[in-house]
Structures are given as C-alpha cells and as structure tokens.
Amino acid sequence: MLFSKQDFLNTKWFIAEKLIQLLVGIFIIPKIFNSLGVLNIGKLKFTETFIAFFAPVLFLGLSAICIREIIFNPKKTKEILVTAFYLRLFSWILFFLGLLIYNYFYNSNELFWLYFLIGFSYFIRITDVFEYYFYAIKKTNYIFISKISSLFCIVLLQYYGVEHQLGIQYFASLLIIDFLLQGIIYGFIFITKTAIRLKNKYFSISMAKYLLKNSYPLILSNLLVSLYISIDDFILKYYFGDAAIGLFATIDFLVIALTWSIGFSIINALYPSLAESYKTDINIYQKKISALYKYMLLLGVLIGLFYTFFGTSILTTFFNESYASIATPLKIFSWSPIFIFLGMVFEKHLINSNQLKKNVYRFMIGCFVNLILCLLLIPTYKIMGAAISILFSHFITNLGFIIFDAKNRNHLKFIFLK
C-alpha cells in the first residue's frame, strides 16, 4: 500500500469535515443568498474578493513551507511556529492600517464597516499557525474537531440572521466569530494534547529570513492567483454591477465552496506523506504522486458530471427564480476543478523539489490568458463569458504548463499512464 493507514485516516477526517460542510451549506447558504438578494450578495462577495486579493501578503506563503520544514526538521518546530506567528501578525498590522486608510477616504459608511469586519477576521485567522503543526504530525482529527465545532455554532447564528432578516454586516461579523472559535479550540488542544510550549524566546530573525526566502515564490504566485481569480469579478462589476457578482458568487459557492474543497482537503491531508517520501525514497514518491493525480482526476470528472446533469435542478430547488439564469455558466464552470486539482498536486511537487519559481511563471501565464479572455467574452456573454474564461485559463495554467515544461513533462505519464 502506497499510503499508510494514518495517511488515509487523515484523509477520512478531511473528507468528513467537507461532507458535513457540504450538507450544512446546502441547507443554510441558499437561504442566506435568497434573504440578502443578488445585489447585497454581490457587495459582500466583492468585498471578500478585494480583501482576498491581498491575502497572500497576509499569509506570506508560510503554510506549505512551515509544514515541509516541520517534517524535515522536527527539532525546530517551536522556532518555526513562533516565528511564523509573528511574521503573520506583523503583515496583518501593515495590511489593516492600509485598509482602514483606503476605506476612510473611498468607501461609504456601510461598506467601510463591511471592509473593517472582514479585514479584522484575518487577524483572528493568525491562530491557524497551529494547523501547520497538526498537518505535519498527521493529527488532522484536531483540525476536524475545531472546524466542525465552530461550524455548528456559526450555522445556528446564520439561521438566526436569516429568520430575522439581518443585513450583510451581521453575516460578515460571523467570520470573526468563526475564526475566533477555531482559534480558541486550537489553542486548547495544543496546550492539552502536546508537550510543546511556545514562548517569545523562540522567535528567530534567522528563521524568519529563511522562511521568507523559501516562501517568497509562493507569495508571488499566490498574489498572481488572487489576481487571476479576481479578474472576472472586477470586470463583471465594471460592466454589469454588483448583481452580476452576486450571481457569479452563487456558481463559485456551488462548485468551489461545496465540492472543490473536498479535493483540496485530500491533497493537503496526503501532502505530509508525499514530503516524507520525497526525502527518503524517490520511487515511492513518484508512485504516490501518480496515484494522487489519478484520484484528483477522477474526483474532478465526477464534479463536472454532477453539475452537468443536476445543476439546473439544484438551482430551481434551493434558490429563487433570480438565480435561474446561471444554469449554463454553472455547468461550464463545474469542469474547472479537474485542472485545478492537477495544478494543486503539481504545486506540491514544486514545493518539494524547490522549483517554486515555476509556480510564479504558470500563474503569470494564467493571469494573462484570463484577462484577455474576460475582456473579449464578458462584455458580450456576461457570466457565461466569465465561466468560459476561467475554464480555459485553468487548462492553460495547470495542464498546459506541464505539457510545455520539459523538466516536469514526465508528470503527464503520472497523470494519464502509470
């Protein structure tokens, strides 16, 4: 067996978490969308997109690097975690000051508080440095406990908001509560279930420089990813306003939030096993990454088939008539996860083999292709044009790059042959 029993146990925890989120999301999210309406959903989505554009600067690409370093150098775990925490804190302070200044001069009072609430939620998210450790030691059951406990509390609050017809600021504030609950649970588990005690003395300037030196290609590539996935929203807003973004956010929720996240979780759960094998046995590593490619290819096809056959029924059953027009764009967009999953696995290989600069190159290409297609297609075909642009640009960014990358072209064999 390529992956150990512990590897598959980690995966089961992640899949269980995402399936619960999927079931709960089907119940509550359409109610929120119907309650707020496409215009307010568009405002909320655009605010999240605007702030998420700067998320790579906040996260500093540290997640994958810290997990890798904890696996490769377990004796430096305390130093890695404390240093990562302070790097994240410093980056958030700079970002939040800039966000407040920008919104003070350029946004209305309603939007100011929307930006404030979502921006502040990123401060609470600094506690997810605990996740780095839990990922590395394959204790994903702790992550499951934290996220599901928080989820049930948030769903109750979301249902309360729907029943009382509360506004977008209320739902934005739930992000803060969600991450706060997760952080408290992570801290409790970390203190009670591990022998590690984190103190300020473990902060290291040399470790900070080392982490940033290794993560800066991820920062750049993630910035490009943020631009890449934001282009559609910016152009849709320019031509058709917040309502179009609200409709497109529904597609994004159904495909990305509900189903794509399952593949994301599987890849992250199995990454520590990949990193260990890359360090100890390259042949086993190649067999593992080949198997992971095939798992993700199958999952992507299943997602595409599911929405192709049932997408229209889902929209008519769970959403009101204002969302009926996005049935065809949903079916087109639903095939994107195939290429996204393959690219995510390939990115893990680039991390292991220190080829992260190639991640920057492939997302530069993706940004260019998506921008050109959006400018050509969205003015005429609206949301349909955005869906086509994203699908084709994902193909170029992920599978197309592997085809033209001579050093890593053998990954085509791992995907389709071995």
VOKOL-736924 format. One record per residue: residue in one letter; x, y, z of N, C-alpha, C in turn. Coordinates in pm, whole numbers, plus 50000, padded with zeros to 5 digits. Each point is the difference from the previous one (the first is absolute). Example, Ala and Ser with C-alpha at 12.3 -4.5 7.8 and 13.67 -1.06 7.14 Angstrom:
2
A513194943150780499115011950000500905012050000;S499655010549928500825011950006499235010950073;
! end
This chain:
418
M500854988050000499155012050000500895012550000;L499755009049904500855011849986499855009450119;F498775003450034499735008950112499674991650124;S500495004550114499824992450123498575001350052;K499704991650100498705000750065499765013850060;Q501065005950058499895013450059499705010549895;D500614998449880499735009449890498534999849963;F499454988049985498594999049962499085004450113;L500434998050125499225004850113499925015249997;N501145006549970500005014649985499025004449893;T500024992749887499125003449889498544998450039;K499704989550076498614997750044499505011650084;W500875005250089499595011350083499685012149914;F500865002649900499795011549913498734998549918;I499814988049943498814997749918498745001250086;A500064994550120498855001050091499675014650029;E501045008050024499785014250026499335006849882;K500514997449879499465006849882498604995049966;L499724987150023498664994949973498985006350096;I500405001450126499115006750097499785014549958;Q501085006949961499875013849953499105000749877;L500124990049912499184999649879498524998750036;L499694990550088498614997750038499415012150071;V500785005750091499535011850072499875011949905;G500995001249908499975011049904498784999549910;I499634988049956498814998549916498765004750075;F499984997850130498845003950082499945015150022;I501125006350035499955013950049500415010549897;I501014997149915500545010449912498975005049899;P499234991149933498975005349910499005009250071;K499704997150127499105008650076500615014050018;I501325000350025500695012950015499985007549867;F500294992949890500005006349868498625005549967;N498964992150027498645004549971499595011550090;S500454999750126499645010550096500655013349966;L501284999749966500725012549972499725005149859;G499734991049907499795004049861501315001549925;V499924999749867501214999949918500835012750017;L499345011650025500745012550010500875000250125;N499444996450116500774999950124501044988850000;I499644988649943500994989249987501165004749914;G499685007849896501065005549915500925009350077;K499445008550086500825009050082500904992150095;L499414989950066500774991750093501104992449928;K499654994349885500974992349922501145008949950;F499675012049952501045008849948500945004550112;T499445002750119500845003750114500954988750037;E499474987750003500844988450030501084998249892;T499615002249874500964998649890501105010550010;F499615012550031500975010950010501024997050110;I499524995750117500914997250112500804987449973;A499354989749941500694987549970501135002149900;F499905010749919501075003049906501335002250072;F499925005550122501215002750079500334988750098;A499194989549999500224988950095501404993949992;P500594998549880501364994449995501015008150082;V499805013350007500895008250082499764997450148;L498764996650034499674996950139500504986250041;F499834990149911500404986450033501484997449973;L500615008349912501444999449973500474986649944;G499084992149947500384987149942500614990450100;L499715002250129500704992450105499444986150024;S498754997649966499364987450034500804987949949;A500144999049869500684988449943501474999350042;I500665011650008501425000350037500184995450144;C499165004850091500124996150141499714985250019;I499004994949931499694985650009501204991949951;R500555004149887501184993049946501165000450098;E500265011750057501165001550090499804992450131;I498774999550050499754992250123500234985249974;I499624995449880500244985949963501494997449983;F500695008949931501424997949973500885002850123;N499575009750085500815003950116499135000850126;P499534988850051499065000250114500565006650126;K501325000050018500595006250119499825015250002;K499705005849885499835014649992498525004149999;T499134990950042498565002649994499615012750075;K500485001750125499635011850079500455012849932;E501224999849952500565011849934499195003449874;I499634989949925499235002149877498635006050031;L499294994350096498645004450030499975014250058;V500865002850095500015013450062500415010649898;T501004996949921500465009649899498905002549897;A499334989349956498915001549903498875008450058;F499704998150129498935007750065500315015049995;Y501205003950036500345014150003500135006049859;L500454992249906500025004949862498595002849951;R499074991050030498615001949962499405012350069;L500315001750129499475011350075500485013349942;F501285000949971500585012349947499395003349863;S499844990049915499435002349867498555004750010;W499244994450097498615004250015499905014550046;I500855004150093499965013850050500215009949885;L500994997449917500265008849885498815000149905;F499464988349972498864999149908498785007350055;F499694997950128498785005650057500065015250008;L501175005350031500155014750000499745005649861;G500554993549899499775004449862498544998949961;L499344989350044498594998049968499135010850063;L500275003450126499235010450068500165013549932;I501225003549964500265012849933499265000549866;Y500104989349923499344999549868498495001850015;N499394992650094498555000350012499495012850063;Y500805006550081499605012850060499765010549891;F500824999549895499915010249896499124995949883;Y499844986949975499384996049874498704992250011;N499574995850119498784992150009498965006450089;S498724996449977498905004850083500094993550137;N499185004950093500034994850138499674985150005;E498984995849921499614985949999501154991249951;L500605004049889501104992049945501235000750089;F500215011650067501145001150091499954989150106;W498824998250061499884990050107500074985849945;L499574998349877500114986949936501474996349980;Y500785009549950501434997949981500694998150135;F499585007850100500604999150133499804986050059;L498784995049994499694987050061500754988749932;I499994999849868500674989249928501525001250016;G500515012349998501445002050020500444995750138;F499195003150103500354996150137499964984950018;S499154993149924499944985450012501344993449965;Y500795006749915501314994649964500975000750117;F499785009250093500815000350122499754987550083;I498734996350015499664988150077500564987549932;R500105000349869500484988249925501484997150023;I500715009150065501414997450029500174987250081;T498974996550079500094987850082500074987349916;D499795001149869500094987749920501444995249983;V500975007150062501374994450002500024986750074;F499044997950090499904986950066499714988949899;E499295003649894499694990049897501284994749935;Y501005008749984501254995649939500534987750074;Y499995001050133500544989150082499134987549990;F498685001950008499104988449995500084993049865;Y500135007949892500204993949868501284991749998;A501085005850049501324993749992500074986950077;I499344999550117500064987850082498814990749972;K499225003449898498884991649955498934998350107;K499735010750072498934999850099498845008749949;T499484996249884498965008149939498664998550072;N499884990250089498784999050079499815012450088;Y501115006150043499895012350079499435011549916;I500445000749873499485010249909498504997649977;F499634987449985498604996349982499155004750119;I500484997050121499265003850121499795015150006;S501075007549970499925014650007499035005649898;K500134995849876499185005949893498534996050011;I499744987450036498604995650008499315006050122;S500715001150111499415006450119499625014449968;S500915007149934499735013849961498865000649900;L499994990649905498985000049895498594999450057;F499784991150096498654998650056499555012750073;C500925006550068499675012750066499645010749897;I500795000849893499795010249898498704997649924;V499684987449973498764997049929498795004750080;L500024998050129498915004750085499865015349992;L501155006850001499985014649989499555004549860;Q500404992649897499565003249865498484998249986;Y499504989250057498564997449994499235011150072;Y500535004350114499395011150074499975012549913;G501095002649928500075011849914499014999449886;V499814987949943499034998549891498585002050052;E499684993950113498655000750055499635014450038;H500985007950042499735013750042500385010249893;Q500304995149878500275008749886501105010350031;L501104995450061501105008950033500855002849877;G500775010950004500715004749881501384993949982;I500705005249899501284994249962501075002250106;Q499915010750079500995002150105499944988950105;Y498794995550030499854989150096500714987449949;F499754996549875500604987849946501515001549984;A500485012049973501455002349994500624998250138;S499325004450105500544998750136500124985550044;L499224991249938500084985850035501354993949962;L500685006149903501354995349965500935001550120;I499895011150071500835002350119499714989450106;I498724997650025499614990250102500484986149960;D499874996749871500424986949951501484997550028;F500855009349957501454998250019500405001150146;L499275008050078500295001150143499734986650070;L498884993849970499684987050059501054989649962;Q500394999949872501034990549955501315002450074;G500385012650015501255003250068500014995750145;I498875002050068499914995950141500124984850012;I499334992949912500054985250004501404995149966;Y500645006049897501384996249966500925002050119;G499885011750065500875002950113499814990150114;F498744996650028499704990450107500604986349968;I499794995449876500544986949960501525000150005;F500595010849951501475000949996500594999350140;I499355006750095500505000250138499804986650069;T498854993649977499654987950074500504987149935;K500225000249868500344987549930501444999349952;T500785010650015501404999649958500895004450115;A501254996149989500985003850104500735012849963;I499645005949887500675012149951499445012350069;R500875008650048499605012750058500695011249923;L499215008549940500545010649915500245012650082;K501185005749987500365012250071500665009749904;N499965012850040500585010449914501474997549968;K500714993450092501444998149980500314991449877;Y498994992849952500234991449884499955007749868;F499615012750005500025007949877501445001849955;S500234997949871501365000549946500045008349873;I500885010150000500175008149880500534991549885;S500964991350031500564991649894498954990449944;M499124994750087498934991349952499015007949917;A499725012450042499085008549923500535002349859;K501305003149992500625002249868499944987249917;Y500274988750065499994987149928498604996849948;L498985001750084498634997049959499565009149886;L500295013050012499605009449896500754997749869;K501284996250013500784997049880499404988249925;N499524990150075499414988249937498565002449955;S499315009250068498575001749970499735011149899;Y501005008449970499695011449914499494996049862;P500474988849939499374996049874498524996650017;L499664994250117498584997150027499205012950021;I500625010050065499335012950016499685005949863;L501004999949913499815005649866498954992149921;S500134986750003499044991849925498605001250057;N499895000950133498685001550061499395013749971;L500855010349991499505013049957499454999249858;L500724992849917499554998149862498704991949997;V499904990150088498764992250010498855009250041;S500255008750098498975009350046499545009149886;L500985005049923499645008249884499264991849897;Y500504987949979499464990649903498514997350025;I499634997350126498624996650031499145012250028;S500635011950007499255012450025499655007349872;I500724997149893499805007249874498554999649957;D499384988350009498624998449957499065009050079;D500215000350133499155008350085500145014849967;F501255004649982500235014149971499355004149867;I500144991449899499455003449868498484998950000;L499464989850069498564998950013499415012250070;K500665004550106499515011850074500065012449911;Y501075001449923500165011749915498875000949897;Y499674988649939499005000249893498564998550050;F499794991950104498624996350035499645002150147;G500935004850085499665003650137500014988450099;D499575003050123500074990350110499094988049979;A498885001849931499074988849980500664988749922;A500805003449900500694989749921501004992450087;I500685007250089500944993450091499254990750095;G498805004250044499194991550086499624987149933;L499645000649872499684987949925501224991149982;F501125006349967501234992349980500484993950132;A499745006950112500364994750132499254987250031;T498794998749946499224987850020500664988149932;I500485002349879500744989449928501254996350078;D500705010150046501234997850077499704991950127;F498905003250066499644992750122499714985349969;L499214997549897499604986349970501184991249959;V500905005549919501104991949948501215000350092;I500405011850043501235001450079499764996950147;A499065007150061499804998550145499494986250037;L499134994149916499404987350037500824987949958;T500444999449874500614987749949501515000749980;W500495011549949501445001349978500784998350129;S499425004650110500704999450129500294985750045;I499224990349949500284986050034501354995849942;G500235003449873501284996749938501155007350066;F499785012750034501015008050071500404993250130;S499034994750072500264993550128500774987049984;I499644992249898500704987449976501475002549969;I500275009849915501385003149962500795004750121;N499425008750081500715004950119500214988950103;A499034991050011500134989150097501114990349962;L500184997949870501014990449954501365006549974;Y500065013450004501275006649971501134996150095;P499784999150133501124995850087500614986649958;S499164990749954500514987149954500845001749874;L499555008949910500795002849879501365005950037;A500005009650090501255006650039500974990150064;E499484991150084500864989950064500634990949895;S499194995749902500514990949897501005006949909;Y499775012949972500955007149914501385000350066;K500015000650131501265000850075500684986350012;T499204989250002500574986750031500064990449882;D498995000449909499974990249891499275006049881;I500775004349898499425007149887499094991249917;N500264986949995499144991049924498614998850062;I499984998750132498734999650071499285013449983;Y500775010850003499435013449983499295001149865;Q500644995249895499395000949867498734991649991;K500004988550064498794991750000498875006750078;K500365006550111498985006850081499415011949925;I500865008049935499485011849933499194996149877;S500374988849936499224994949888498614995750046;A499954993050113498704995850055499155012150038;L500645010350059499265011950041499445007649879;Y500805000949894499515006149877498724993049953;K500034986750001498854992349949498785001550089;Y500205000350133498885002450090499355013349967;M500825010349980499475013449977499365001349862;L500564993049901499405000149867498604993950004;L499864989050070498704993550014499015008950074;L500455006350109499115008750076499545011849915;G500935005849924499645011449914498964996349896;V500154988249940499024995349901498634998050065;L499994994250120498734997750070499305013250032;I500765010250042499405013150028499405005949873;G500754999349888499505005249874498724993049955;L499984986750010498814992449961498815003150090;F500275001550130498925002850095499275012949966;Y500755010849978499345012749972499465000749858;T500604992549908499474999649863498594994149998;F499794989550079498714993350000499015005650103;F500515005350112499105004150107500055014950033;G500845007749929500175014250031498705007849994;T499224998149894498745007349985499034996650113;S499914987350034499104995750108500405006050134;I501305000950025500495005850125499595014650011;L500145007349891499655014350001498505002150021;T499184992049934498555001850012499484995250136;T500714990450062499554994550128500405008750118;F501245005050000500535006750118500065015249990;F499895005449878500115014449982498735005649936;N499775013150019498815005949939500245002749851;E498965005249933500035001149854501065009749949;S500515009150085501005009749954501334993449967;Y500184987350041501264993049973499904990149884;A498844999149936499774990049895500905002049879;S500415012449975500765003149878501424994550000;I500484995150113501404995650007500164985049981;A498964993149954500074985449985501114995849904;T500045006149883501024996249900501415004050044;P500235012450049501345003350052500454990650112;L499074995550085500354990650106500524986949941;K499364995149896500414987349938501395001449937;I500275011649942501335002349939501065001050108;F499755008350100500965002450107500314987250079;S499044990950007500164988050084501094990549952;W500505001949878501094991549951501385005750036;S500025011850056501285006150039500764992050107;P499334993850099500744992850104500954989349947;I499714994149884500924990149943501405005949989;F500105011749937501295006149976500585006250127;I499105005350086500475005850126500654989350086;F499384988350012500554989150082501374995649949;L500114998249867501294995949943501075010450031;G499645012849989500955010650031500395000450146;M499074996850088500305000050143500994988950036;V499814988349940500954989050024501375003649944;F500015005949880501255004149938500725010350086;E499245009150061500605010150088500704993550119;K499424989350055500654992950111501354994449957;H500054995249875501294995249948501005011449989;L499545011649953500905011549988500525004350137;I499174998850103500435003350136501084990350046;N499754987049980500954989850044501345001249928;S499965003449872501225000149918500625013949988;N499525009750079500525013749997499995006149860;Q498884998349930499825006249868498865010250004;L499865006950112498835008650018499965011949905;K501135003649942499965010949903499114996649882;K499904987149969499134995849890498545002450033;N499675000050128498645003350039499665014349962;V500995008950016499805014049961499775000849849;Y500804992849924499895000749854498644995149951;R499544988950058498754994349947498795008850035;F500055006850115498885008750033500095013449928;M501205004149962500125011849913499314997149866;I500264988249948499354996049874498494999450018;G499564994050113498574998850028499325013550010;C500645009650069499445013550011499825006549864;F501024998849917499965006149867498884994049916;V499924986849998498974993249920498605003650052;N499824999750132498685003050057499595014549974;L500955009350012499705014149975499555002249857;I500744994549904499665001749858498634994149971;L499754987850049498724993649974498845007350066;C500225005050122498945007450068499645012849926;L501015007149954499755012449926499284997349868;L500274988549940499364996549873498594994450019;L499814992050104498754992450012498965006050093;I500425005950112499035004750100499095011149947;P500515010149928499095010549952498854994649914;T500234989149929498974994449912499214988850066;Y500724990950066499354987950052499785000350151;K500385011150066499735002050142500584988650086;I499174993950085500484989750093500464987549924;M499354996949889500444989049916501445002349953;G500315012349961501355003349957501014998250110;A499625003750124500904998350115500284985250024;A498974991649990500174985650023500924993849896;I499815003849874500864994849892501445004550020;S500195012650036501345005550022500744992450109;I499324997550110500624993050112500354985749963;L499084993149934500254986049963501234998949910;F500075008349897501124998949906501315004350065;S499965010450083501245004750064500504989850102;H499094992850067500424989350091500704988749923;F499504996949882500644989849916501435004249965;I500175012449958501335004949961500935000650120;T499515005250112500835001950119500494986850059;N499174990150001500304987750071500504988949908;L499164995049912500434989149912500905005149888;G499645011549942500795005549889501445002850040;F500215005250120501365003050046500844987350011;I499394989350050500744987350013500414995049862;I499125001649901500314995449864501245007049946;F500165012950030501105007749943501225001050093;D499914994450120501135000250093500834987349980;A501145001349930500794988349963500464991950122;K500395006850107500534993050117498944991750071;N498765004549996498934993250074498954993749909;R500324998849871499014994549906499684985450031;N500914993350072499724986150037498794998750091;H499545011150057498794999550083498764996849918;L500065002149868498894995849914499834984850008;K501134992950009499944985450017499404996450134;F500385007650104499464997350133498475002150000;I499545009749920498565003149997499224989849920;F500504996749879499184992549906500444985649976;L501254996550036500484986749961500294990750117;K500875004250092500454990850105498874996050094;
! end
